[in-house]
Amino acid sequence: MQKKGKQVSLKMAGSKNGIVVLGAVFVDIKGFPENIYIPDGRNAGRVEYIHGGVSRNVVEDIANMELRPTFLGIVDDSALGEAVIRKLKNHKVNTEYMKTIPNGMGTWLAVFDNSGDLAGSISQRPDLMPILSILEEHGDEIIENCDSVILEVDIDKEIVKKVVQLCEKYDKKLYGVVSNMSIAVERRDFLKSFDCFICNQLEAGIFFADDYSEKELCDILTERLKVAKIPSMIVTMGAQGSVYADDQGHCGYCPVQKVTVKDTTGAGDAFCAGAASALTYGKTLAEAVEIGTRLSASVITSSENVCPRFQPEEFGINAER
């Protein structure tokens, strides 16, 4: 597989399946208080129901960059499931490989404080094993005809193994995102085959069994990657920006863009979409982090889970479509 830091040939750019994203679809139930949030009290406010899930958000963000991605996931056999697929199609996501089954979607219940920051959440994950049957039936044609793959690392181990095998078989770049780091740590060995792993500061602490809240992460991350034999990694740190490093000793820092925060939901997913898309189409790790930062900033200024519409050229991305 081609690894980090190398310029990628665009001969496959704009292939049939574009960037392939695999993972869960969730229904996000979000509560916002009218006034100052009281953690142990009753808070008047509003409740919103939104299509969510890390991978679902990521694939829609990529589609909103006009990059024509493909989503491998499952939805409920319900009106809500139909609405999810309809919205993805409207955003020009290829959904031809998706499956519809009973209880195919998860639920994320979240409460935000008056500053727009997450105060607490509970999630119920769906059974994602039907994705494995999609890969067994169509995996070769999907991966052979794609530009790269983005995978939730905390998905079922059998699915991760199958995706890694297919990416190695067809020499495709593989990027990892995470929705539950407690599960993702069980997939550490697979990350040696990922071109880049993207997570936040808290998740990095769980992954490496350390507290990074008060530490300079850049140099530490470089050494950690060498020992773990992970090709490259990006760690977002909220208002403190992001750091990136690879196992060859290269590292750097990118500050956030100063914007008015309305809702931070989906900001990390947009960052992943921007960074992985940039890496797919030939950008360096430093350039990818900057693009991810810009896309993330466009999300936190609204109550939407995903970014608004952009042209790839606005980020310097040149992908044949």
TORMI-724412 format. One record per residue (C-alpha): chain; residue in one letter; x, y, z. Coordinates in Angstrom, 3 decimals. Each point is the difference from the previous one (the first is absolute). Layout:
N
<rec A A <X Y Z>>
...
//
This chain:
321
<rec A M <0.000 0.000 0.000>>
<rec A Q <1.096 3.584 -0.600>>
<rec A K <0.714 1.727 3.257>>
<rec A K <-0.068 3.519 1.459>>
<rec A G <1.929 2.917 -1.403>>
<rec A K <0.080 -1.276 -3.580>>
<rec A Q <-1.694 1.774 -2.871>>
<rec A V <-2.777 -2.247 -1.289>>
<rec A S <-0.564 -0.652 -3.690>>
<rec A L <-3.340 1.335 -1.168>>
<rec A K <-0.466 -2.646 -2.662>>
<rec A M <-2.747 -1.587 2.124>>
<rec A A <-1.533 3.310 1.128>>
<rec A G <-3.646 0.203 -0.874>>
<rec A S <-0.372 -3.782 -0.200>>
<rec A K <-3.461 -1.532 0.163>>
<rec A N <-0.196 -0.234 3.795>>
<rec A G <2.100 3.042 0.977>>
<rec A I <0.915 -0.078 3.694>>
<rec A V <-1.720 -2.966 1.676>>
<rec A V <-1.203 0.521 3.575>>
<rec A L <-1.058 -2.901 2.249>>
<rec A G <-1.819 0.261 3.312>>
<rec A A <-3.207 0.506 1.939>>
<rec A V <-3.020 2.228 -0.463>>
<rec A F <-1.401 1.576 3.160>>
<rec A V <-2.970 2.116 0.907>>
<rec A D <1.336 2.915 2.060>>
<rec A I <-2.352 1.317 2.686>>
<rec A K <1.421 3.303 1.213>>
<rec A G <-1.205 2.176 2.867>>
<rec A F <0.859 3.705 0.335>>
<rec A P <-0.818 2.054 3.146>>
<rec A E <-1.652 3.415 -0.263>>
<rec A N <2.179 1.472 2.741>>
<rec A I <3.036 -1.017 2.084>>
<rec A Y <0.208 -3.787 0.080>>
<rec A I <-0.462 -1.590 3.460>>
<rec A P <1.561 -3.529 -0.062>>
<rec A D <-2.094 -1.463 2.825>>
<rec A G <-3.169 2.005 -0.619>>
<rec A R <-2.870 0.227 -2.452>>
<rec A N <0.806 2.179 -3.003>>
<rec A A <-2.585 1.522 -2.293>>
<rec A G <1.065 0.090 -3.617>>
<rec A R <-0.448 -1.648 -3.385>>
<rec A V <0.591 -3.522 -1.301>>
<rec A E <1.089 -0.782 -3.568>>
<rec A Y <0.074 -3.266 -1.961>>
<rec A I <2.754 -0.142 -2.631>>
<rec A H <1.518 -2.660 -2.234>>
<rec A G <3.387 -0.791 1.532>>
<rec A G <2.774 -2.489 0.539>>
<rec A V <3.710 0.669 -0.534>>
<rec A S <0.236 -1.745 -3.366>>
<rec A R <-3.346 1.311 -1.246>>
<rec A N <1.116 3.542 0.858>>
<rec A V <3.407 -0.537 -1.599>>
<rec A V <-1.429 -1.275 -3.278>>
<rec A E <-2.467 2.903 -0.230>>
<rec A D <2.806 2.484 0.706>>
<rec A I <2.032 -1.539 -2.831>>
<rec A A <-3.036 0.198 -2.282>>
<rec A N <-0.417 3.658 0.951>>
<rec A M <3.511 0.535 -1.367>>
<rec A E <-1.344 -1.348 -3.317>>
<rec A L <2.226 -3.107 0.136>>
<rec A R <-2.694 -2.644 -0.692>>
<rec A P <0.705 -2.563 2.787>>
<rec A T <-1.511 -3.454 0.577>>
<rec A F <-1.545 -1.055 3.322>>
<rec A L <-0.008 -3.587 1.286>>
<rec A G <-2.430 -0.120 2.885>>
<rec A I <-3.413 -1.216 1.135>>
<rec A V <-3.255 1.739 0.904>>
<rec A D <-3.330 -0.936 1.579>>
<rec A D <-2.849 -1.364 -2.114>>
<rec A S <-2.016 3.053 1.019>>
<rec A A <-0.956 3.441 -1.252>>
<rec A L <2.982 1.406 1.880>>
<rec A G <2.344 -2.439 -1.739>>
<rec A E <-1.467 0.979 -3.348>>
<rec A A <0.538 3.657 0.887>>
<rec A V <3.678 -0.637 0.754>>
<rec A I <0.593 -1.626 -3.385>>
<rec A R <-2.033 2.664 -1.794>>
<rec A K <2.064 2.788 1.571>>
<rec A L <3.291 -1.706 -0.857>>
<rec A K <-1.120 -0.444 -3.607>>
<rec A N <-1.031 3.660 -0.166>>
<rec A H <3.523 0.892 1.093>>
<rec A K <1.400 -2.204 -2.796>>
<rec A V <1.211 -2.858 2.202>>
<rec A N <0.068 -3.390 -1.716>>
<rec A T <-2.335 -2.183 2.109>>
<rec A E <-0.376 -2.987 -2.356>>
<rec A Y <1.773 -2.383 2.397>>
<rec A M <-1.935 0.977 3.153>>
<rec A K <-2.253 -2.531 1.779>>
<rec A T <-3.375 0.531 1.668>>
<rec A I <-0.735 -2.229 3.006>>
<rec A P <-2.035 0.160 3.252>>
<rec A N <1.739 2.060 2.721>>
<rec A G <2.782 0.917 -2.405>>
<rec A M <0.762 3.378 1.577>>
<rec A G <1.379 1.090 3.349>>
<rec A T <-1.092 2.831 2.296>>
<rec A W <2.108 2.795 1.531>>
<rec A L <-1.582 1.982 2.829>>
<rec A A <1.885 3.188 0.838>>
<rec A V <-0.443 3.085 2.174>>
<rec A F <1.878 3.252 -0.660>>
<rec A D <0.721 2.873 2.345>>
<rec A N <-0.774 3.651 -0.710>>
<rec A S <3.410 0.443 -1.673>>
<rec A G <-0.739 -2.658 -2.595>>
<rec A D <2.397 -2.540 1.519>>
<rec A L <-0.966 -3.603 0.639>>
<rec A A <-1.024 -0.528 3.642>>
<rec A G <-0.698 -3.736 -0.192>>
<rec A S <-1.187 -2.749 -2.316>>
<rec A I <-1.106 -3.629 -0.263>>
<rec A S <0.117 -2.065 -3.176>>
<rec A Q <-1.583 -3.274 -1.077>>
<rec A R <1.957 -1.688 -2.794>>
<rec A P <-1.659 -2.077 -2.731>>
<rec A D <1.157 -3.419 -1.181>>
<rec A L <2.337 0.780 -2.912>>
<rec A M <0.879 -3.546 -1.051>>
<rec A P <-2.259 0.218 -3.097>>
<rec A I <2.729 2.283 -1.413>>
<rec A L <2.260 -3.056 -0.120>>
<rec A S <-2.423 -1.745 -2.348>>
<rec A I <0.074 3.064 -2.258>>
<rec A L <3.797 -0.247 -0.129>>
<rec A E <-0.057 -3.742 -0.631>>
<rec A E <-2.399 0.447 -2.895>>
<rec A H <1.182 3.281 -1.526>>
<rec A G <3.259 0.857 1.788>>
<rec A D <2.326 -0.556 -2.947>>
<rec A E <-1.932 2.197 -2.406>>
<rec A I <-0.524 2.679 2.651>>
<rec A I <3.612 0.309 1.115>>
<rec A E <1.610 -0.551 -3.404>>
<rec A N <-2.038 2.893 -1.398>>
<rec A C <0.533 2.498 2.814>>
<rec A D <2.498 2.764 0.772>>
<rec A S <0.434 -0.790 3.719>>
<rec A V <-1.853 -1.440 3.015>>
<rec A I <-1.059 1.551 3.308>>
<rec A L <-0.927 -2.483 2.716>>
<rec A E <-1.241 0.238 3.581>>
<rec A V <2.757 -1.817 1.894>>
<rec A D <-2.431 -1.084 2.735>>
<rec A I <-2.151 -1.949 -2.437>>
<rec A D <-0.139 -3.821 0.316>>
<rec A K <3.427 -1.608 -0.234>>
<rec A E <-1.014 -2.257 -2.893>>
<rec A I <-1.011 3.038 -2.053>>
<rec A V <3.248 1.836 0.752>>
<rec A K <2.013 -3.058 -1.010>>
<rec A K <-1.894 -0.346 -3.282>>
<rec A V <0.440 3.667 -0.880>>
<rec A V <3.730 -0.107 0.760>>
<rec A Q <0.391 -3.064 -2.227>>
<rec A L <-1.870 1.644 -2.882>>
<rec A C <1.964 3.265 0.290>>
<rec A E <3.285 -1.910 -0.038>>
<rec A K <-1.177 -2.092 -2.953>>
<rec A Y <-0.858 3.060 -2.109>>
<rec A D <2.641 2.377 1.447>>
<rec A K <-2.510 2.500 1.362>>
<rec A K <0.606 2.543 2.725>>
<rec A L <-1.867 -0.733 3.240>>
<rec A Y <-0.927 2.635 2.599>>
<rec A G <-1.349 -0.678 3.480>>
<rec A V <-2.563 1.980 2.004>>
<rec A V <-1.559 -0.921 3.329>>
<rec A S <-3.336 0.300 1.796>>
<rec A N <0.849 -2.108 3.080>>
<rec A M <3.673 -0.076 0.961>>
<rec A S <-0.576 -2.595 2.735>>
<rec A I <-0.803 -2.443 -2.795>>
<rec A A <2.569 1.390 -2.429>>
<rec A V <2.911 -0.811 2.333>>
<rec A E <-0.782 -3.654 -0.626>>
<rec A R <0.850 0.569 -3.691>>
<rec A R <3.540 1.340 0.606>>
<rec A D <1.739 -2.642 -2.127>>
<rec A F <-2.088 0.902 -3.056>>
<rec A L <1.110 3.643 0.162>>
<rec A K <3.417 -0.961 -1.340>>
<rec A S <-1.784 -0.435 -3.335>>
<rec A F <-1.763 3.382 0.120>>
<rec A D <1.607 2.953 -1.779>>
<rec A C <-1.310 2.457 2.607>>
<rec A F <-2.039 -0.220 3.199>>
<rec A I <-2.020 3.052 1.101>>
<rec A C <-1.347 0.559 3.528>>
<rec A N <-0.308 2.675 2.690>>
<rec A Q <2.228 0.716 2.997>>
<rec A L <-2.092 -1.931 2.517>>
<rec A E <-0.182 -2.997 -2.331>>
<rec A A <3.771 0.101 -0.532>>
<rec A G <0.435 -0.176 3.776>>
<rec A I <-2.198 -3.091 0.158>>
<rec A F <1.791 -1.563 -2.965>>
<rec A F <3.482 0.492 1.460>>
<rec A A <-1.090 -0.393 3.656>>
<rec A D <1.262 3.455 0.981>>
<rec A D <-1.361 3.437 0.918>>
<rec A Y <0.797 2.505 -2.749>>
<rec A S <-2.123 2.864 1.302>>
<rec A E <2.977 2.029 1.248>>
<rec A K <2.783 -1.353 -2.228>>
<rec A E <1.649 1.171 -3.200>>
<rec A L <-1.274 -2.683 -2.310>>
<rec A C <2.069 0.457 -3.143>>
<rec A D <3.307 -1.605 1.016>>
<rec A I <-1.727 -2.544 2.236>>
<rec A L <-2.232 -1.076 -2.876>>
<rec A T <2.975 -0.532 -2.304>>
<rec A E <1.693 -2.337 2.457>>
<rec A R <-3.221 -1.854 0.740>>
<rec A L <-0.578 -0.676 -3.696>>
<rec A K <3.516 -1.361 -0.485>>
<rec A V <-0.476 -2.480 2.827>>
<rec A A <-3.551 -0.974 -1.026>>
<rec A K <1.032 -0.169 -3.700>>
<rec A I <-2.971 2.123 -1.058>>
<rec A P <0.822 1.898 -3.240>>
<rec A S <-1.585 3.343 0.927>>
<rec A M <-2.511 1.567 2.345>>
<rec A I <-1.921 3.246 0.443>>
<rec A V <-1.278 1.098 3.416>>
<rec A T <-2.536 2.811 0.303>>
<rec A M <0.042 2.051 3.200>>
<rec A G <-3.131 2.142 -0.210>>
<rec A A <0.730 3.679 0.490>>
<rec A Q <3.737 -0.793 0.286>>
<rec A G <0.238 -1.098 -3.644>>
<rec A S <1.438 -3.263 -1.338>>
<rec A V <3.290 -1.863 -0.121>>
<rec A Y <1.185 -2.538 -2.547>>
<rec A A <2.951 -2.363 -0.223>>
<rec A D <1.316 -3.023 -1.867>>
<rec A D <2.310 -2.867 0.868>>
<rec A Q <2.869 1.613 -1.926>>
<rec A G <0.370 2.814 2.525>>
<rec A H <-1.997 2.715 -1.759>>
<rec A C <-2.496 1.934 2.087>>
<rec A G <-1.761 3.336 0.159>>
<rec A Y <-2.751 2.152 1.486>>
<rec A C <-2.989 1.776 -1.548>>
<rec A P <-2.016 2.656 1.912>>
<rec A V <-3.786 0.240 -0.169>>
<rec A Q <-1.861 2.613 -1.988>>
<rec A K <-1.669 2.587 2.219>>
<rec A V <-3.757 -0.278 -0.527>>
<rec A T <-3.152 0.355 2.090>>
<rec A V <-0.934 -3.390 1.454>>
<rec A K <-3.656 -1.000 -0.274>>
<rec A D <0.139 -3.827 0.142>>
<rec A T <3.145 -2.153 0.024>>
<rec A T <-1.802 -3.193 -1.113>>
<rec A G <1.522 -1.368 -3.192>>
<rec A A <3.037 2.288 0.061>>
<rec A G <2.386 -2.912 0.500>>
<rec A D <-1.711 -1.966 -2.763>>
<rec A A <0.370 2.920 -2.400>>
<rec A F <3.670 0.244 0.961>>
<rec A C <0.461 -3.686 -0.851>>
<rec A A <-1.812 0.427 -3.314>>
<rec A G <2.151 2.953 -0.986>>
<rec A A <3.301 -1.520 1.093>>
<rec A A <-0.633 -3.421 -1.572>>
<rec A S <-1.240 1.547 -3.252>>
<rec A A <3.089 2.179 -0.190>>
<rec A L <2.320 -2.951 0.602>>
<rec A T <-1.879 -2.077 -2.574>>
<rec A Y <0.606 2.563 -2.716>>
<rec A G <3.672 0.710 0.563>>
<rec A K <0.262 2.531 2.830>>
<rec A T <2.682 -0.288 2.687>>
<rec A L <-0.860 -0.768 3.601>>
<rec A A <0.476 3.668 0.971>>
<rec A E <-2.246 1.183 -2.847>>
<rec A A <-2.615 -2.632 0.853>>
<rec A V <-0.210 1.164 3.632>>
<rec A E <-0.482 3.599 -1.135>>
<rec A I <-2.819 -1.014 -2.340>>
<rec A G <-1.600 -2.095 2.744>>
<rec A T <0.165 3.007 2.323>>
<rec A R <-1.726 2.243 -2.538>>
<rec A L <-2.783 -2.514 -0.607>>
<rec A S <-0.485 -0.516 3.742>>
<rec A A <-0.333 3.759 0.545>>
<rec A S <-2.840 0.132 -2.526>>
<rec A V <-2.016 -2.498 2.091>>
<rec A I <0.230 1.475 3.484>>
<rec A T <-1.517 3.303 -1.121>>
<rec A S <-3.353 -1.710 -0.733>>
<rec A S <-2.336 -2.527 1.641>>
<rec A E <0.553 -2.473 -2.867>>
<rec A N <2.081 -3.174 0.453>>
<rec A V <1.729 0.479 -3.346>>
<rec A C <1.747 2.691 -1.997>>
<rec A P <-1.636 2.224 -2.630>>
<rec A R <0.647 -0.450 -3.728>>
<rec A F <3.494 0.675 -1.315>>
<rec A Q <1.887 -0.569 -3.213>>
<rec A P <3.175 -2.131 0.432>>
<rec A E <1.995 2.745 -1.704>>
<rec A E <-0.748 2.268 2.977>>
<rec A F <2.318 -2.286 1.990>>
<rec A G <2.532 -0.439 -2.773>>
<rec A I <-1.227 -3.549 -0.648>>
<rec A N <0.163 -1.071 -3.643>>
<rec A A <-1.896 -3.246 -0.428>>
<rec A E <-1.347 -1.092 -3.367>>
<rec A R <-3.677 -0.772 0.390>>
//
